[in-house]
Amino acid sequence: MRPNIDISHTLNGRVKDYAKQQDMALDEAYREVIETGLEAVEHPDGS
């Protein structure tokens, strides 16, 4: 089950800008941002 969370307009805009810069769909951009963030918190030392 996916959480229903509030995302600020500012944060959503940043992801939209990223998606546009990378020429990808918004859902792809959100997936990449989330996966990258999870990697960062699971492996904070970069390993």
GIPE-V597305 format. One record per run of one state. SS is the DSSP state (@ for helix, = for strand, . for the rest). FROM is the first residue (numbers start at 1). LEN is the number of residues. If there is no record, write none. Layout:
BEGIN
SS/FROM/LEN, SS/FROM/LEN
END
This chain:
BEGIN
./1/8, @/9/14, ./23/3, @/26/17, ./43/5
END
